[in-house]
Amino acid sequence: MFYEIVTIPIKPDTHAAFEAAIAEAVPLFQRSRGCRSLRLERSVENPDTYKVVIAWETLEDHTVHFTASEEIQQFRKLAGGFVAGPTHMEHVRTVLTGF
């Protein structure tokens, strides 16, 4: 399992609309090859910053299949208008779970 973590700074005072856009995008991910889950996290210290955490069965499910799909285009249309600056994306794998 691979996790894609995207850090997204959003425009001030757009939290509810951004969260609604991500909720609307959930079916896009549900029908995407290898996508196992999606979480939206909001920073406590920086409330205009969110993290989208997506679990993919394989790295290629994200980097090859999703990035070439219509779903990513639809996601960008839903969420893109809220972005306030550069985003940061990385892939991680769990190497230890303590609990």
Secondary structure, DSSP 4 states (H G I P E B T S, - for coil): -EEEEEEEEB-TT-HHHHHHHHHHHHHHHHTSTTEEEEEEEE-SSSTTEEEEEEEESSHHIIIIIITTSHHHHHHHHHHGGGB-S--EEEEE-------
